[in-house]
Structure formats: C-alpha cells, structure tokens
Amino acid sequence: MDILDFQPAIMTRAIVVKSAEDKQKDTVIMIAELGPYEAGPPLHYHPMQHETYEVLEGKAEFILGKQKMIVSKGEKIDIPPNTPHTFKNITNSWLRMQDVHSPALSFEEMMRELHDLVQSGKVKGFNNPRSLLYLSMLWVKHKEVQHSVTPPFFVMKVMATIGKLIGYKL
C-alpha cells in the first residue's frame, strides 16, 4: 500500500489499497484521510465513473447536487456518474473513508501526480496562484476522470493554458 501525502498543502492523505490492472474495467480502491474540518476537492463530477465512499472513522458532510447529507462511521454513499459532489470532515478528528472509483481510468495516476506536485513544492495550497495553475493543469490533463463545477471547468482550462504558456510542467 502506497501512502500519497498531500501535506502540508492540504491536510489530506490517500492510501492506495488496490490498483486497477485493467483501468477501463477494474476499480481502484483508496483510503481517503482528511484532517479536522478539512474540505475535500472542489465541487466536481466524474463523467464515466461510479464512486462509493464508506466512512471508516469520523463523520463527513457530503454535497450531492443540491442535497447535503451527513455520513457517519459504517455508512456508505454511492455517487453515480455525472453527479456533482464534494465532501468535508465535520469533526475535530481525522476522517477516514474508503473510496472506490469504478472503472479506475486514470484516477490513481492523477492522485499520484498531485502527491508529486505537493512534495516538489509546486502546489502549496489553494490560496497560492502558482498552485492553482498547476492544479488546473492536472485536472485538465485528467478530464476523462473528473470535471470541476466550482470553479467552472472552462476556468480550469484557461488557467491550465496560462500555466503551459509560462512554462509550467506537471
């Protein structure tokens, strides 16, 4: 099991439990760990993936479309393709959730690249303009996996283009 650590930029870790052999058919399984009161990714959707979360420790608030729901230890939430969603840890303890993407596509590669961007110092947080350019480049590169809703995906495309024009490389 590999640990992908996004600290100190984001109080989050991802533990790769099972990689997909066939990325077009198999699932990828990870454990997502979020620090106290840490938010997950921006509101987004997966065009071709079904996602399931099971809370292993803690309590999360999920937003699915316009609906908010609290998911506690032992509970699962299924997210069909094309469903805008995000989540956050609503406690003062670490949140642990099993996260399954089916099919895997390039989700694991995207998470590994995010880890590398954070560990190399290219991504330092969400209030850093340079970091936002790199994050946009990453999301656009993996557009078959997920599209942001907030900010709109076309904004990420513009930011990714700016990043490339000024010489940033993933």
PEQUI-V883566 format. One record per backbone hydrogen bond with DSSP energy under -1.0 kcal/mol. NH is the residue of the N-H (numbers start at 0). CO is the residue of the C=O. If there is no record, write none. Layout:
nh=NH co=CO
nh=NH co=CO
This chain:
nh=3 co=13
nh=5 co=11
nh=9 co=5
nh=11 co=9
nh=12 co=32
nh=13 co=3
nh=14 co=30
nh=15 co=1
nh=16 co=28
nh=17 co=28
nh=24 co=21
nh=25 co=21
nh=27 co=100
nh=28 co=17
nh=29 co=98
nh=30 co=14
nh=31 co=96
nh=32 co=12
nh=33 co=94
nh=34 co=10
nh=36 co=90
nh=37 co=34
nh=39 co=86
nh=43 co=84
nh=44 co=146
nh=49 co=101
nh=50 co=78
nh=51 co=99
nh=52 co=76
nh=53 co=97
nh=54 co=74
nh=55 co=95
nh=56 co=95
nh=59 co=70
nh=60 co=87
nh=61 co=68
nh=62 co=85
nh=63 co=66
nh=64 co=83
nh=66 co=63
nh=68 co=61
nh=70 co=59
nh=73 co=54
nh=74 co=71
nh=76 co=52
nh=78 co=50
nh=81 co=45
nh=82 co=79
nh=84 co=43
nh=85 co=62
nh=87 co=60
nh=88 co=37
nh=89 co=58
nh=94 co=33
nh=95 co=56
nh=96 co=31
nh=97 co=53
nh=98 co=29
nh=99 co=51
nh=100 co=27
nh=101 co=49
nh=103 co=25
nh=104 co=22
nh=106 co=103
nh=109 co=105
nh=110 co=106
nh=111 co=107
nh=112 co=108
nh=113 co=109
nh=114 co=110
nh=115 co=111
nh=116 co=112
nh=117 co=113
nh=118 co=114
nh=119 co=115
nh=120 co=117
nh=121 co=116
nh=122 co=116
nh=131 co=127
nh=132 co=128
nh=133 co=129
nh=134 co=130
nh=135 co=131
nh=136 co=132
nh=137 co=133
nh=138 co=134
nh=139 co=135
nh=140 co=136
nh=141 co=137
nh=142 co=139
nh=144 co=141
nh=145 co=141
nh=146 co=44
nh=148 co=42
nh=149 co=42
nh=154 co=151
nh=155 co=151
nh=156 co=152
nh=157 co=153
nh=158 co=154
nh=159 co=155
nh=160 co=156
nh=161 co=157
nh=162 co=158
nh=163 co=159
nh=164 co=160
nh=165 co=161
nh=166 co=163
nh=167 co=162
